[in-house]
Structures are given as C-alpha cells and as structure tokens.
Amino acid sequence: MEHSPPHPSPSPLRPCQAHDDWRRRIHALPADDLRKLARDIEESCRELGIWQHTGLVPLQPFVIEAAAGRLLDTLTGQLEQLVVAQATHVAGEDLNRLADHVGVPPEARWFLPGRQPLNRVLGCSRADVLVEDGRPRFLEFNFGACLNGATSTPVLTRALMESAPGIDTRRAHGITTQSVFAARLAWVKDHLPPGTARLALLGFARDGDEGSLRAFELEAAHHSANGLSCDFVPFDEAEVGDDALHWRGNTYPAAVKYFMASERVVLEHADKLAALERSGVALFGGQPAALFTSKVLVADLFQRTDLPPDQERLLDFVPWTARLAEEPARRGGEVVDVAEWTANHRERAVLKPSNAFGSRGVVLGDRTPAGEWERVVKEAVRAGDYVVQEAVDPDPWPLTYWDLEREEIRDVLAPVLLGPFQVMERSGGCYTKQPGVNDAGRLVRSRDGLSFGCVVAAGE
C-alpha cells in the first residue's frame, strides 16, 4: 500500500509570531541588560552542558503555536505506543524473543529475565524529530529514564520564562510550558510500592545528563520539595539487596536508573547490574527499555500488512526505514531490494546501527564520498545489524543566542532536532539541539558545535 503524503498539521510546526516577538524584545535591550540576561541564564544552567560545545547561550526558546504543539504531543504518544505494540507483538510474554528479534546477542542479556512491569521500564521516553516543510518526521524512539535533556530542558525553560523578555512575551501571547521533572515525579508516584519513603536517583557522577552531577542534584531537589524524599545514590557505592538498595545508612525500596549500561559500566559492574535488574527493588527505567529502543522495530512496522488504517497513516510521519540486508522490502507501493536501493540512493540514505544510541555509528550518505559508499554499504550489510532510513531535509529555524566569546547577540538560522518527552501519557516538554551554522549533518554528531534548547507553545 502506498502512503499518502503526510497530513498537514492544523498549524505548521515552525516558530510563530510570538517567537518573532520574543526575538524583537531581546534585540531592543540595551547592551548592559543583554549581558545581564546572558549571565543570568548561564548561571541558572551552569554545568549542564547546554552551550559547552558552541559557546552559544540561548536567549529564548523556540515558540510554536499551541495547535502545532498539541499535534506534536499526540503524534509522539501514538507512535511510541505503536512501537511498543510492535515489540510486545514480537515478544509475547518472553523478552528473550524480543532480544532475538532485534539482534541482542545472548552474552549481552544479563538483564533478563527482568522482574519489572513495563509501566516502570517504559514510562519515560523521548523521540528524535526533524521538521520538514512544517511537518514532524520521527526518526527514532528512546525509552528509559536516562535521556539527555531531561534536566537541561526544564531548567532552561524556567530560566527563559523568568527573564524580562520571557515575562513580557508570556503575558502577551499566553505561552505555556511543561516540565519533565513534574511528569517524571508523577510517573514514579503512580507506580511506587505502598509505603515507599525514599527514592534513589541511581547513577554515576560522570554519566549524568549532559555529563553533569548537577543533573542529579536538581531532579532530587525537585522531587524532595514535592513530597518524595529523594537522593542521588552513586551506583558504585550502593549495595543491592533483595528488595532495596542501601547507601550510607539509608534504605531505598525504589530507584530511577539514571545511567546507560555502557561497555565500561558493564565490564566494571556486571554482577551488580544483573543483581539490580533481578532484585525486588522498584526500578524505573530498567535495562529492558533498550530492547524497545531498537530501530529494528521501526523498520518492521513498514513491512506490516495488517496495521489498521489509522496506524498505517501514522507511518506518514516516519521516514521510510528498513533492515539493511540483501532482501526485498516494501517501500510505499513498490518492493525493493534494500541493499540495492541503499547503494543506488547514496544522497537519500542514512545508515544506523540497529541497537546503538547517541548517534554512534550513523553514516550519512550525502556526507560519504561516492567512491566509498559501495564499500560502506557492503560492510554494513555484512555486519547484519544496521537499518537504512530515508534522509529528511529539515527546515532551518531562527533563534537568538548570546555568543560568549564575542560578547554579543547572534542570530542563527539552522535545522533543529526536536526531542519531545512523554512520561506515561503526560507531555514533559521538548528538548532541542541546533548547530551554530546551517548544516543539518552536525545534528548527528552530538559533540560537534551544538547548543541545546527547548520548545514552548503560544496561544492558550
């Protein structure tokens, strides 16, 4: 079945009049006020890594129409539910079947069999979205509690909304925001064992959101101030019991797993990691979330012939994705050999490891010399753990920054990667990444000249 073009949104997904009004207010500030504004925002978000790779401090959020924001939230929730449904369709009651399906080798399944209900494993998520001709295009879906931007987004949003231009623009345009802190706290409270008195934010100091220990401190302080005692607990110092964690004389029957099980972490803490996943600790964001993050699940949706029409239409908002192999696959109204299509459409193809994260291993066809492309594709096919995704041509969006090096404001017009958060059925706001120059390729190189920001909605 050939897909119809993506349906236009009620309001195109792009910065709106309120966004331009915010920019004008910034540009109208005297020089001393501009410097103070930049210093205040920088201090509010210190150590969170928002501008450490560009030196560009965002002075405003991206402001979109409320109708466009609602559409983005709705699509995020519906598509993530579709991915989870695909995974559970494959797995049934056995996550080992899902691990087989997505290509996780037996030696890497230390977290199975898991004991946590899926509402604790998958409650928090974030999509990766580019915007093409005003329409969201969902590239992939990330599940778990350790998601970049989960701290910087609410902290930056608050700093911008409390600035003088923010207060004036908010009043003039009815701007609303959401907080991933509040959404995550509600998720945890909804699914805590009865009588739970303390919550651990479990992680490593060097592995906090954007590499900042302050990420743990800020979220723990938020939860503690809103009715749930919460501490950052270093995983390497904690003791894992049958039904609780123990650290510095405190007992924690529940924990948020706030770190990725990287190769380093697995090598250093394999036995403790397995004990945690198999314990009776109420663990939010457990390791099985990685299975549901696999890009294979998105690829498989395009090959389903039994999806109801409303779910079939959702795929209009996802770039065509397929397992990279020398085999046929449906692509719209035709059947193609995936490896052959990929080899012949270099400028339209993006190669992604099926189970990696953080843009690791991503290859952009239009950035790969034509003479090397055939070799790259053959190696990826031989590896057997890649997908190919059709490239998106993202819209450039405008934003005003403070340039720390030059000590002046700087207007940037460049593509933006959006990261809308969903926590169960709650919206948790939207994270962004934007390069300092009009170069979409930099969006997949997370340490290459990117500044982080946020999205808010106007008109309510």
VMD Tcl script that draws the C-alpha trace (Angstrom):
set ca {
  {0.00 0.00 0.00}
  {1.44 3.37 -0.98}
  {1.34 6.03 1.71}
  {-0.39 9.31 1.08}
  {1.71 12.43 1.77}
  {1.92 13.34 5.45}
  {-1.19 15.17 6.58}
  {-0.69 18.89 7.12}
  {-0.78 19.94 10.75}
  {-3.54 22.29 11.95}
  {-0.76 24.82 12.39}
  {2.58 24.18 10.68}
  {5.31 23.11 13.08}
  {7.57 26.14 12.96}
  {8.34 29.23 15.08}
  {5.32 31.52 15.19}
  {4.59 35.24 15.65}
  {5.23 35.04 19.40}
  {8.70 33.67 18.64}
  {9.49 36.69 16.46}
  {8.08 39.00 19.14}
  {10.43 37.45 21.74}
  {13.39 38.00 19.40}
  {12.45 41.66 18.89}
  {12.29 42.22 22.64}
  {15.79 40.74 23.02}
  {17.22 42.90 20.25}
  {15.67 46.01 21.82}
  {17.51 45.54 25.14}
  {20.41 47.88 25.98}
  {23.86 46.26 25.88}
  {24.23 46.08 29.66}
  {20.81 44.42 30.01}
  {21.74 41.89 27.34}
  {24.92 40.94 29.18}
  {23.00 40.57 32.43}
  {20.35 38.43 30.72}
  {23.02 36.12 29.31}
  {24.81 35.90 32.68}
  {21.56 35.05 34.49}
  {20.67 32.28 32.04}
  {24.21 30.94 32.10}
  {24.23 30.85 35.90}
  {20.81 29.15 36.07}
  {22.02 26.36 33.80}
  {25.67 26.21 34.86}
  {27.42 22.88 34.37}
  {24.51 21.42 32.40}
  {26.43 21.39 29.11}
  {23.86 23.40 27.18}
  {26.42 25.53 25.34}
  {29.76 23.98 26.21}
  {30.39 22.88 22.61}
  {29.36 26.12 20.87}
  {29.66 28.97 23.37}
  {26.15 29.99 22.27}
  {23.75 30.64 25.16}
  {20.09 30.53 24.03}
  {18.30 33.74 24.99}
  {14.85 32.44 24.04}
  {13.05 29.14 23.41}
  {11.51 28.12 20.12}
  {7.88 29.25 20.33}
  {5.30 27.33 18.28}
  {1.53 27.62 18.02}
  {-0.42 25.67 20.64}
  {-2.19 23.63 17.95}
  {1.14 22.52 16.50}
  {2.37 21.65 19.99}
  {-0.69 19.51 20.64}
  {-0.17 17.69 17.35}
  {3.47 17.01 18.21}
  {2.49 15.63 21.63}
  {-0.30 13.49 20.17}
  {1.85 12.02 17.42}
  {4.68 11.33 19.85}
  {2.38 9.36 22.14}
  {0.66 7.46 19.34}
  {3.87 6.49 17.55}
  {5.61 5.42 20.73}
  {2.59 3.26 21.60}
  {2.79 1.74 18.12}
  {6.48 0.87 18.58}
  {5.77 -0.71 21.98}
  {2.86 -2.65 20.48}
  {5.18 -3.94 17.74}
  {7.69 -5.06 20.36}
  {5.10 -6.82 22.52}
  {3.62 -8.42 19.36}
  {7.02 -10.00 18.77}
  {7.87 -10.80 22.38}
  {4.62 -12.12 23.76}
  {5.48 -12.90 27.38}
  {9.19 -13.54 26.74}
  {11.62 -10.64 26.30}
  {14.27 -13.12 25.13}
  {12.20 -13.47 21.96}
  {12.36 -9.71 21.52}
  {16.14 -9.78 22.11}
  {16.45 -12.45 19.41}
  {14.35 -10.37 17.06}
  {16.30 -7.13 17.43}
  {19.70 -8.85 17.43}
  {20.94 -8.60 21.02}
  {23.42 -11.50 21.49}
  {22.91 -13.96 24.38}
  {26.03 -12.75 26.20}
  {24.57 -9.23 26.38}
  {21.30 -10.27 28.04}
  {22.44 -10.03 31.65}
  {19.27 -8.06 32.45}
  {16.93 -10.93 31.50}
  {14.65 -12.25 32.80}
  {13.52 -8.87 34.07}
  {11.16 -8.51 37.01}
  {9.86 -5.02 36.44}
  {6.41 -4.29 34.93}
  {6.58 -2.43 31.62}
  {5.00 0.68 33.12}
  {8.21 1.11 35.14}
  {10.54 0.09 32.31}
  {8.98 2.20 29.55}
  {7.24 5.01 31.42}
  {9.65 7.72 30.24}
  {10.57 8.24 26.59}
  {11.80 10.81 24.08}
  {11.50 10.81 20.31}
  {14.01 12.28 17.86}
  {12.17 14.51 15.39}
  {13.18 16.64 12.41}
  {10.77 19.08 10.79}
  {10.37 19.00 7.01}
  {8.08 21.51 5.29}
  {6.44 22.24 8.63}
  {5.67 18.57 9.39}
  {7.26 16.46 12.12}
  {9.31 13.49 10.90}
  {10.01 10.97 13.67}
  {13.42 9.34 13.24}
  {13.55 7.05 16.30}
  {12.24 6.48 19.81}
  {14.22 6.29 23.04}
  {12.84 4.57 26.15}
  {14.18 4.59 29.70}
  {14.95 7.15 32.38}
  {18.44 8.22 31.27}
  {17.57 10.62 28.46}
  {19.68 13.63 27.51}
  {17.81 16.85 28.01}
  {15.64 15.59 30.87}
  {17.39 18.04 33.20}
  {18.54 20.84 30.92}
  {15.10 21.26 29.31}
  {13.06 22.16 32.44}
  {15.89 24.21 33.94}
  {16.46 26.23 30.77}
  {12.73 26.62 30.16}
  {12.25 28.14 33.60}
  {15.25 30.47 33.20}
  {13.98 31.76 29.85}
  {10.38 32.16 31.00}
  {11.52 34.16 34.07}
  {13.70 36.54 32.03}
  {12.35 40.03 31.33}
  {11.68 39.32 27.60}
  {10.13 36.00 28.62}
  {7.74 37.54 31.14}
  {6.57 40.18 28.64}
  {6.15 37.67 25.79}
  {4.39 35.15 28.02}
  {1.84 37.74 29.09}
  {1.30 38.99 25.55}
  {0.85 35.59 23.92}
  {-0.38 33.16 26.58}
  {2.69 30.93 26.50}
  {2.51 27.57 28.28}
  {5.21 25.07 29.26}
  {5.51 21.52 30.55}
  {8.12 20.10 32.90}
  {9.73 16.71 32.55}
  {10.59 16.94 36.27}
  {6.90 17.14 37.19}
  {5.91 14.43 34.72}
  {8.62 12.05 35.96}
  {7.67 12.62 39.60}
  {4.03 11.83 38.80}
  {5.12 8.65 36.98}
  {7.17 7.47 39.93}
  {4.47 8.30 42.49}
  {1.86 6.45 40.42}
  {3.89 3.22 40.47}
  {5.73 3.19 43.80}
  {5.19 0.26 46.17}
  {2.92 1.25 49.08}
  {4.76 2.86 51.96}
  {7.86 3.88 49.97}
  {9.57 6.67 51.88}
  {12.76 7.31 49.86}
  {13.71 7.24 46.20}
  {17.23 6.84 44.81}
  {18.39 8.54 41.63}
  {20.85 5.82 40.75}
  {23.80 6.65 38.54}
  {27.44 7.64 38.15}
  {28.56 11.21 38.71}
  {30.34 11.35 35.35}
  {27.34 9.90 33.49}
  {24.67 12.45 34.48}
  {22.54 14.26 31.92}
  {24.99 16.02 29.60}
  {27.78 14.78 31.90}
  {26.76 16.89 34.88}
  {26.49 15.80 38.51}
  {24.21 18.81 38.99}
  {21.60 16.98 36.89}
  {21.08 14.53 39.76}
  {21.07 17.29 42.36}
  {18.40 19.32 40.56}
  {16.00 16.43 40.00}
  {16.47 15.08 43.53}
  {15.77 18.55 44.93}
  {12.61 18.85 42.83}
  {11.22 15.52 43.99}
  {12.12 16.16 47.62}
  {10.40 19.55 47.52}
  {7.26 17.94 46.11}
  {6.56 15.19 48.58}
  {9.02 12.38 47.83}
  {12.37 12.22 49.66}
  {15.00 11.64 47.01}
  {18.80 11.33 46.94}
  {21.45 10.85 44.30}
  {22.96 7.43 45.05}
  {26.23 6.55 43.25}
  {25.75 3.06 41.84}
  {29.32 2.03 42.57}
  {28.79 2.83 46.27}
  {25.32 1.28 46.68}
  {24.59 -2.21 47.95}
  {21.88 -4.18 46.17}
  {19.62 -6.18 48.49}
  {16.75 -8.49 47.62}
  {14.12 -5.76 47.94}
  {16.00 -2.50 48.49}
  {19.17 -0.51 47.89}
  {21.39 0.51 50.80}
  {23.70 3.52 50.89}
  {25.20 5.48 53.77}
  {22.75 4.03 56.26}
  {19.68 4.75 54.15}
  {17.35 2.18 52.59}
  {15.73 2.76 49.19}
  {12.95 0.38 48.08}
  {12.70 2.27 44.75}
  {15.19 3.77 42.31}
  {15.36 5.57 38.98}
  {18.11 4.03 36.83}
  {19.74 7.21 35.58}
  {22.62 5.82 33.52}
  {23.25 3.89 30.34}
  {24.74 0.44 30.67}
  {27.73 1.34 28.53}
  {30.51 -1.13 27.79}
  {32.60 0.41 30.57}
  {29.81 0.12 33.13}
  {29.01 -3.48 32.18}
  {32.65 -4.53 32.39}
  {33.15 -2.92 35.78}
  {29.81 -3.78 37.43}
  {28.36 -6.80 35.62}
  {27.31 -8.81 38.69}
  {25.79 -5.83 40.50}
  {23.91 -4.73 37.37}
  {22.37 -8.17 36.97}
  {21.50 -8.32 40.67}
  {19.75 -4.95 40.43}
  {17.62 -5.94 37.44}
  {16.60 -9.22 39.09}
  {16.01 -7.77 42.57}
  {12.71 -6.68 44.05}
  {13.75 -3.00 44.01}
  {11.08 -0.97 42.21}
  {13.33 0.09 39.33}
  {12.18 2.84 36.98}
  {13.85 2.83 33.57}
  {15.33 -0.68 33.78}
  {17.63 -2.08 31.11}
  {14.93 -3.93 29.07}
  {13.99 -0.46 27.78}
  {16.95 -0.79 25.40}
  {15.16 -3.60 23.54}
  {12.21 -1.32 22.81}
  {14.56 1.43 21.59}
  {15.88 -0.78 18.77}
  {15.48 0.80 15.33}
  {14.57 -2.65 14.00}
  {11.09 -2.18 15.45}
  {10.50 0.94 13.36}
  {11.79 -0.88 10.27}
  {9.45 -3.80 10.87}
  {6.41 -1.54 11.07}
  {6.90 -0.60 7.42}
  {6.66 -4.29 6.47}
  {3.43 -4.97 8.36}
  {0.40 -5.60 6.14}
  {-2.10 -5.95 8.97}
  {-2.00 -2.49 10.54}
  {-5.36 -0.72 10.85}
  {-5.68 2.34 8.58}
  {-5.21 4.83 11.42}
  {-1.92 3.19 12.44}
  {-0.84 2.90 8.80}
  {-1.32 6.65 8.43}
  {0.92 7.31 11.44}
  {3.85 5.99 9.40}
  {3.42 9.00 7.11}
  {5.26 10.90 9.84}
  {8.23 8.48 9.90}
  {10.90 8.39 7.17}
  {10.96 5.03 5.38}
  {13.14 2.63 7.40}
  {14.19 -0.94 6.59}
  {16.58 -3.58 7.83}
  {19.74 -3.25 5.75}
  {20.07 -6.61 4.02}
  {20.13 -8.15 0.57}
  {16.45 -8.93 0.67}
  {13.17 -7.45 -0.57}
  {11.13 -4.97 1.46}
  {8.02 -2.89 0.92}
  {8.68 0.76 0.21}
  {5.43 2.60 -0.35}
  {3.71 0.94 -3.31}
  {6.76 -0.99 -4.53}
  {9.07 -3.76 -3.41}
  {12.80 -3.04 -3.46}
  {15.97 -4.92 -2.65}
  {17.07 -2.92 0.38}
  {20.82 -3.21 -0.13}
  {20.49 -2.36 -3.81}
  {18.23 0.63 -3.10}
  {20.69 1.89 -0.49}
  {23.70 1.50 -2.80}
  {21.90 3.37 -5.59}
  {20.49 6.23 -3.47}
  {23.50 7.46 -1.54}
  {22.28 11.05 -1.15}
  {18.90 9.89 0.19}
  {20.15 7.20 2.61}
  {21.18 7.24 6.26}
  {22.71 4.10 7.83}
  {22.11 3.46 11.54}
  {23.23 0.64 13.85}
  {20.09 -1.17 14.99}
  {20.83 -1.05 18.71}
  {23.30 1.79 19.29}
  {22.41 5.15 20.83}
  {23.61 8.75 20.83}
  {24.25 8.88 17.04}
  {27.00 6.28 17.38}
  {27.83 4.65 14.06}
  {25.40 6.76 11.99}
  {26.55 7.24 8.38}
  {25.08 9.98 6.21}
  {25.09 9.08 2.55}
  {25.31 12.68 1.37}
  {28.44 13.15 3.53}
  {30.14 9.99 2.27}
  {32.24 10.20 -0.92}
  {30.62 8.33 -3.80}
  {33.73 6.18 -4.20}
  {33.45 4.90 -0.61}
  {29.70 4.40 -0.43}
  {29.56 0.93 -2.00}
  {32.17 -0.35 0.46}
  {30.37 1.23 3.42}
  {27.05 -0.33 2.42}
  {28.60 -3.77 1.87}
  {30.28 -3.67 5.28}
  {27.03 -2.66 6.97}
  {25.12 -5.45 5.18}
  {27.81 -7.94 6.22}
  {27.58 -6.77 9.84}
  {23.87 -7.60 9.80}
  {22.87 -5.09 12.47}
  {22.05 -1.91 10.54}
  {18.92 -0.23 9.25}
  {18.67 2.26 6.41}
  {16.44 5.30 6.76}
  {15.47 7.74 4.05}
  {17.04 11.14 4.69}
  {14.99 14.15 5.76}
  {15.66 17.68 4.51}
  {14.99 19.68 7.71}
  {13.67 23.20 7.84}
  {16.03 25.85 9.27}
  {14.61 27.62 12.32}
  {15.74 31.03 13.71}
  {16.98 31.54 17.26}
  {18.78 34.32 19.11}
  {21.84 33.39 21.19}
  {24.47 35.15 23.25}
  {27.94 34.47 21.90}
  {30.18 34.00 24.95}
  {33.40 34.54 23.03}
  {32.37 37.71 21.19}
  {30.09 39.02 23.96}
  {27.29 39.91 21.57}
  {23.96 38.55 20.41}
  {23.96 36.26 17.42}
  {21.01 35.18 15.28}
  {21.23 31.62 13.96}
  {19.15 30.11 11.17}
  {19.77 26.36 11.17}
  {17.97 23.00 11.34}
  {16.74 21.79 14.72}
  {16.39 18.31 16.19}
  {13.36 18.19 18.49}
  {13.12 15.78 21.40}
  {9.54 15.72 22.76}
  {9.33 13.92 26.13}
  {6.45 11.63 27.07}
  {6.09 10.25 30.59}
  {3.31 7.66 30.51}
  {0.55 9.77 28.92}
  {1.90 13.11 30.11}
  {3.88 15.55 27.98}
  {7.18 16.52 29.55}
  {8.19 19.39 27.30}
  {10.54 19.35 24.34}
  {14.35 19.33 24.12}
  {16.20 20.71 21.10}
  {19.63 20.58 19.51}
  {20.76 23.18 16.97}
  {24.13 23.74 15.30}
  {25.54 27.23 15.12}
  {25.61 27.06 11.32}
  {23.09 25.94 8.70}
  {24.37 22.36 8.49}
  {21.93 19.51 9.16}
  {24.76 16.97 9.19}
  {26.01 18.31 12.51}
  {22.82 17.19 14.23}
  {24.01 13.57 14.27}
  {27.41 14.48 15.69}
  {26.35 15.33 19.22}
  {29.63 16.99 20.23}
  {30.15 18.96 17.02}
  {29.08 22.55 17.54}
  {25.60 22.05 19.01}
  {23.69 24.12 21.51}
  {20.71 22.73 23.42}
  {17.38 24.47 23.89}
  {13.66 23.98 24.41}
  {10.23 24.48 22.84}
  {7.19 26.22 24.35}
  {3.70 26.87 22.98}
  {1.80 30.13 22.46}
  {-1.89 30.84 22.12}
  {-3.54 29.33 25.21}
}
mol new
graphics top color blue
foreach p $ca { graphics top sphere $p radius 0.5 }
foreach p [lrange $ca 0 end-1] q [lrange $ca 1 end] { graphics top cylinder $p $q radius 0.2 }
display resetview
